[in-house]
Amino acid sequence: MKTIRFTLILGLMTMSFSGFSQEKENTLGTLITDRPDATESPNTVPAGYIQVETGAFFESFEEGFTKTESFTYNTTLVRFGLLDNLEFRLGWDFVEGATHINGNKLNDVTSGFNPLLFGAKVNIASEHGCFPEIGLLGHLYLPFTAGRDYKPETTGVDFRFSFAHTLSENASLSYNLGAQWGDDSPEAAYVYTIAYGLGITEKLGAYAELYGDLPENQSANHFWDAGLTYLISDSVQLDATVGTSITDGQDILLSGGVSFRIPTASHK
């Protein structure tokens, strides 16, 4: 499949970025990403740099005799550092969904692009004592960019405040609060996340997370996941995640990806 091939090629390409000069990496610090967890960081990409965060994930849910599976390829988020505390964001992914009844796969497989994500993030405040680092981000989801099987009639919107606390030299706590409007529904779904991160070594990290949404007129959805990150260099990171839902809706989530940061032409 072309999308899988593209992800593998992109992953191999990132290996070349580990050759960036150590002086530049030390100046910027290590990569801080918005994947693989659902919790968005309050940090923005340094001005004059582009950060690409991509990967794939698999979800499945079985209820009675019906099993649904979803493969999401190239979950790519591109972040452009505009100012020291402001970034521009573009995201797009390709989805393929299938339904099985009594173990038999139906022929009506759905596939196509989700709506393009277009947004920005601003870093509002730095951490000071018990006061957390704070960021604000928001997105539009543009219907005309989606494939036929995943095309909504109206534009989706979301926003969230992002907070982060340093607990110790190797541990941190991050959480998000916000709301989203999508899937052609006029009602808001209030969003929350909370994630605990731990640095196992200088390169290997781990996290555990609770997250979910609370629609105004429907039952709440709650999930958990956990995963590992590995820094190839200060500007290249690999990740892997496993998770499931606490409420009905997801039996298993498996995810893997790569993130890298590169300078724009004016900063090379």
Order of alpha helices (4+ residues) and beta strands (2+ residues): alpha-alpha-beta-beta-beta-beta-beta-beta-beta-beta-beta-beta-beta-beta-beta-beta
